Amino acid sequence: MNADAVGGRGSSAFAEATADKSDPPLDYDVVVVGGGNAALCAALTASEAGRRVAVVERAPRPFRGGNSRHTRNLRCAHAAPTAVLTDNYSEGEFLDDLHRVNGGVSDEALSRLLIRQSVECAEWMGRYGARFQAALRGTLHLSRTNAFFLGGGKALLNAYYASAARLGVDVFYDAEVVDLEIEAGRFRTVTIATGGRHRVLRAAAAVIASGGFESNLAWLREAWGDAADRFIVRGTPYNTGGPLRLLLDAGAEPVGDPRAVSILDPPGQHLGPRDHNARACAHGVRGYAGARGNMMVPLP
Ligand SMILES: Cc1cc2nc3c(=O)[nH]c(=O)nc-3n(C[C@H](O)[C@H](O)[C@H](O)COP(=O)(O)OP(=O)(O)OC[C@H]3O[C@@H](n4cnc5c(N)ncnc54)[C@H](O)[C@@H]3O)c2cc1C
């Protein structure tokens, strides 16, 4: 079943996706939870490797793509000018920039991996339909460091979803992951709720790419206290951290700082401290690349 649009456009496959939990599980090699950039990259990679892949996206099809649909650009190290990037941006300079933002509090090995892989990222993305454009003059001074998606994050995600459909990836829209079965440390099944009913997907592996809990003000309050009352969720409303909670409840070890966010102002720039609450937030910033930023702090 290639269910691009299961649950999204009233296709004939919709009925199958909304069948009851008592129905036999649907079998895959890999189930990817989430429908943003991380999820689609994982799905495309697994599918290219010959695996049967399902993507489970909580959002309905018109709102698919998580915060990735709001993004505009990607920071890339490069040794020489490219079609869309000027001059050069060394891996060392990228690392220095990252440390400047996160105060040096980051996983060094992961940071270096991220930066090294960024060199080839644009080419990889191009294979799945991503297109880039040079930075517009007068927007931000990012022409040297950041490659801009032609058409923004939505166009990027549309290209990825089209590639996934071509590769035969099944996509379940409007499908919230509500349970993960993990037995003796091994993933077994994922249960999705869609159309008021449940369905079980069984797979050899699961990739949890469902963002953080940045849309969950109650959970943010646990990390930020009263300051969270002033947060306005500006990105996707679907990243409430349900799959993360399921993993934690199953004994997964949390890593990182729950206060690690990037703060954005209305034009999408990352804020420096502007008031007490914003300052508290700025101290929690743990890196831009890959950071989960969808909060806006109202400023005086
Ligand atoms: C306004 C804005 C602008 C930004 N601009 C940039 C930028 O220009 N450059 C940059 O590098 N970063 C930018 N960021 C940050 C960037 O968007 C994120 O770092 C990135 O999108 C994270 O990708 P992801 O795939 O991990 O998560 P997301 O893209 O958020 O995807 C998470 C997915 O999980 C799904 N999901 C959540 N819960 C469930 C569940 N229970 N069941 C099933 N699915 C679920 C969601 O629906 C979503 O599809 C921006 C963020 C915002 C909000």
Ligand as a Chemical Component Dictionary entry (heavy atoms), coordinates in Angstrom:
data_LIG
# 
_chem_comp.id                   LIG 
_chem_comp.type                 NON-POLYMER 
_chem_comp.pdbx_formal_charge   0 
_chem_comp.three_letter_code    LIG 
# 
loop_
_chem_comp_atom.comp_id 
_chem_comp_atom.atom_id 
_chem_comp_atom.alt_atom_id 
_chem_comp_atom.type_symbol 
_chem_comp_atom.charge 
_chem_comp_atom.model_Cartn_x 
_chem_comp_atom.model_Cartn_y 
_chem_comp_atom.model_Cartn_z 
_chem_comp_atom.pdbx_ordinal 
LIG C1  C1  C 0 9.394  29.756 12.557 1  
LIG C2  C2  C 0 10.610 28.868 12.546 2  
LIG C3  C3  C 0 11.656 29.126 11.667 3  
LIG C4  C4  C 0 12.799 28.325 11.654 4  
LIG N1  N1  N 0 13.778 28.586 10.743 5  
LIG C5  C5  C 0 14.854 27.782 10.680 6  
LIG C6  C6  C 0 15.838 27.975 9.664  7  
LIG O1  O1  O 0 15.702 28.836 8.809  8  
LIG N2  N2  N 0 16.917 27.144 9.659  9  
LIG C7  C7  C 0 17.067 26.120 10.581 10 
LIG O2  O2  O 0 18.060 25.399 10.534 11 
LIG N3  N3  N 0 16.125 25.912 11.533 12 
LIG C8  C8  C 0 15.032 26.699 11.603 13 
LIG N4  N4  N 0 14.077 26.464 12.540 14 
LIG C9  C9  C 0 14.243 25.303 13.429 15 
LIG C10 C10 C 0 13.823 24.040 12.619 16 
LIG O3  O3  O 0 12.536 24.222 12.160 17 
LIG C11 C11 C 0 13.885 22.766 13.463 18 
LIG O4  O4  O 0 15.147 22.638 14.053 19 
LIG C12 C12 C 0 13.648 21.567 12.562 20 
LIG O5  O5  O 0 12.513 21.753 11.765 21 
LIG C13 C13 C 0 13.470 20.313 13.382 22 
LIG O6  O6  O 0 13.155 19.268 12.469 23 
LIG P1  P1  P 0 12.528 17.919 12.980 24 
LIG O7  O7  O 0 12.273 17.066 11.795 25 
LIG O8  O8  O 0 13.350 17.369 14.088 26 
LIG O9  O9  O 0 11.114 18.346 13.669 27 
LIG P2  P2  P 0 9.810  18.892 12.971 28 
LIG O10 O10 O 0 10.050 19.396 11.608 29 
LIG O11 O11 O 0 9.152  19.816 13.942 30 
LIG O12 O12 O 0 8.924  17.569 12.799 31 
LIG C14 C14 C 0 8.317  16.932 13.894 32 
LIG C15 C15 C 0 7.182  16.091 13.307 33 
LIG O13 O13 O 0 6.679  15.181 14.299 34 
LIG C16 C16 C 0 5.259  15.147 14.197 35 
LIG N5  N5  N 0 4.741  14.646 15.473 36 
LIG C17 C17 C 0 4.818  15.231 16.696 37 
LIG N6  N6  N 0 4.206  14.445 17.606 38 
LIG C18 C18 C 0 3.757  13.352 16.946 39 
LIG C19 C19 C 0 3.038  12.173 17.333 40 
LIG N7  N7  N 0 2.634  11.965 18.597 41 
LIG N8  N8  N 0 2.730  11.255 16.385 42 
LIG C20 C20 C 0 3.115  11.445 15.092 43 
LIG N9  N9  N 0 3.793  12.531 14.670 44 
LIG C21 C21 C 0 4.104  13.467 15.589 45 
LIG C22 C22 C 0 4.902  16.584 13.845 46 
LIG O14 O14 O 0 3.605  16.694 13.299 47 
LIG C23 C23 C 0 5.994  16.905 12.824 48 
LIG O15 O15 O 0 5.651  16.445 11.538 49 
LIG C24 C24 C 0 12.907 27.241 12.569 50 
LIG C25 C25 C 0 11.848 26.973 13.448 51 
LIG C26 C26 C 0 10.702 27.761 13.422 52 
LIG C27 C27 C 0 9.560  27.430 14.342 53 
# 
loop_
_chem_comp_bond.comp_id 
_chem_comp_bond.atom_id_1 
_chem_comp_bond.atom_id_2 
_chem_comp_bond.value_order 
_chem_comp_bond.pdbx_ordinal 
LIG C1  C2  SING 1  
LIG C2  C3  SING 2  
LIG C2  C26 DOUB 3  
LIG C3  C4  DOUB 4  
LIG C4  N1  SING 5  
LIG C4  C24 SING 6  
LIG N1  C5  DOUB 7  
LIG C5  C6  SING 8  
LIG C5  C8  SING 9  
LIG C6  O1  DOUB 10 
LIG C6  N2  SING 11 
LIG N2  C7  SING 12 
LIG C7  O2  DOUB 13 
LIG C7  N3  SING 14 
LIG N3  C8  DOUB 15 
LIG C8  N4  SING 16 
LIG N4  C9  SING 17 
LIG N4  C24 SING 18 
LIG C9  C10 SING 19 
LIG C10 O3  SING 20 
LIG C10 C11 SING 21 
LIG C11 O4  SING 22 
LIG C11 C12 SING 23 
LIG C12 O5  SING 24 
LIG C12 C13 SING 25 
LIG C13 O6  SING 26 
LIG O6  P1  SING 27 
LIG P1  O7  DOUB 28 
LIG P1  O8  SING 29 
LIG P1  O9  SING 30 
LIG O9  P2  SING 31 
LIG P2  O10 DOUB 32 
LIG P2  O11 SING 33 
LIG P2  O12 SING 34 
LIG O12 C14 SING 35 
LIG C14 C15 SING 36 
LIG C15 O13 SING 37 
LIG C15 C23 SING 38 
LIG O13 C16 SING 39 
LIG C16 N5  SING 40 
LIG C16 C22 SING 41 
LIG N5  C17 SING 42 
LIG N5  C21 SING 43 
LIG C17 N6  DOUB 44 
LIG N6  C18 SING 45 
LIG C18 C19 SING 46 
LIG C18 C21 DOUB 47 
LIG C19 N7  SING 48 
LIG C19 N8  DOUB 49 
LIG N8  C20 SING 50 
LIG C20 N9  DOUB 51 
LIG N9  C21 SING 52 
LIG C22 O14 SING 53 
LIG C22 C23 SING 54 
LIG C23 O15 SING 55 
LIG C24 C25 DOUB 56 
LIG C25 C26 SING 57 
LIG C26 C27 SING 58 
# 
